[in-house]
Amino acid sequence: MNWMEKELELLADASLERSLHASSSVSGAPGYTVHREKVLLNMSSNDYLGLSQHPAILEVMSEALLTEGVGSGASRLVTGNRLPYVRLEEALVDWQNCEAALVFANGYMANSGVISALVGRGDVVFSDQLNHASIVDGIVLSRAEHARYRHNDMEHLRTLLNKYRDKRRKLIVTDAVFSMDGDQAKLDELVALKHEYGAMLMVDEAHSGGIYGKRGEGLCHELGLQNDVDIHMGTFSKSFGVYGAYICGSSTLIRWLVNKARPLIYSTALPPSIVAGISKALILVQEEHWRRERLYAANRLFRFLLFDAGFNIGGGDSPIVPLIVGDNDTALRFSSALEEEGIAAVAIRPPTVPDGTARIRFSLSVVHTDTELTNVVARIHNIGLRLGVLSS
Ligand SMILES: *Cc1c(COP(=O)(O)O)cnc(C)c1O
């Protein structure tokens, strides 16, 4: 095991070692987190719509816990497919206006399980270079050819589509909103290419579900492209504030996945209380439009203030705001300085992002007020000057 110590030393020397820290929530204040006994404004949570402590969800989950028990006891294909699952999948069909839906335990399992069920040896997956790790792992697991195209580079994608023209099945897969940059995929162009080359299209709405669309259906609906997407994936762990993931699509697709998606077949079903909680969250996501409106307003303010201060925050419009600082060490020092100022915002380093683009990733939530955001930017500005990220 000596090799391990040596490799870890190398990671630490490059400011790349990761470690776990305990944090706890503040009851009644979902915008805050406690870290090393200090209360911090939480700008690193994916709880965009502020639902993670919603009393109506808590109530439904507590009730289900008492009636259904703590665990589901078996995989969905055995006896784990309890009533809350059936109700949730019906509600998903209605929400997404699709033929059928399937709930997975989490986004990682949905992506890795679905991709490996759709393609195999002799097939090819065209995947944006910045797609989430669970997509990459699904491709590796599938044993299909992995054709990575440069981020949002449709010409590069076209070149690869031509190169692999003769493969048996073709799958194009993309995040709708990219998790470390907060920018959007070019879904309209992807749809055109999918039709032109006879490929399947899969879209991961982990960071856009709940946020875009009239009832939070996601970016595909917002753009009117939902009927051109073959495999529509999203999670319940971010905007929904709970845990889990869904796939929406045709009845044939769902029938196929029930037979072929290994994480669904060989893993225990989610606890019924979680599934019941998701159903409640789904109602709130659809009905409480004010959450989306507040999130847009917070987002516009925060982006404007950072841009105005002179920071490089990329070109997105989502609640994920990357502040790109460049090297790993500066990103770490920036994050510690923010913590000293009462703000939790993590440094994201390679291999999560490309070399030389280490960043602080802020995520916004409806629970952040204008005053909090304005104060945060003032502190970020001072730290930026002190660390030389901004020139004075
Ligand atoms: C978070 C995320 C996932 C994984 O979802 P979990 O439910 O956390 O496992 C998948 N895809 C993207 C784009 C994500 O951001």
PDBQT file of the ligand as one rigid body, heavy atoms in Angstrom, charges set to zero:
ROOT
HETATM    1  C1  LIG A 401     -25.674  16.315  -9.572  1.00  0.00    +0.000 C 
HETATM    2  C2  LIG A 401     -25.703  15.811 -10.957  1.00  0.00    +0.000 A 
HETATM    3  C3  LIG A 401     -25.941  14.461 -11.232  1.00  0.00    +0.000 A 
HETATM    4  C4  LIG A 401     -26.029  13.429 -10.141  1.00  0.00    +0.000 C 
HETATM    5  O1  LIG A 401     -27.212  13.510  -9.449  1.00  0.00    +0.000 OA
HETATM    6  P1  LIG A 401     -27.299  12.911  -7.967  1.00  0.00    +0.000 P 
HETATM    7  O2  LIG A 401     -28.750  12.780  -7.724  1.00  0.00    +0.000 OA
HETATM    8  O3  LIG A 401     -26.633  13.891  -7.068  1.00  0.00    +0.000 OA
HETATM    9  O4  LIG A 401     -26.599  11.591  -7.977  1.00  0.00    +0.000 OA
HETATM   10  C5  LIG A 401     -26.050  14.086 -12.548  1.00  0.00    +0.000 A 
HETATM   11  N1  LIG A 401     -25.893  14.973 -13.560  1.00  0.00    +0.000 NA
HETATM   12  C6  LIG A 401     -25.623  16.269 -13.312  1.00  0.00    +0.000 A 
HETATM   13  C7  LIG A 401     -25.462  17.225 -14.469  1.00  0.00    +0.000 C 
HETATM   14  C8  LIG A 401     -25.501  16.727 -12.017  1.00  0.00    +0.000 A 
HETATM   15  O5  LIG A 401     -25.210  17.990 -11.779  1.00  0.00    +0.000 OA
ENDROOT
TORSDOF 0
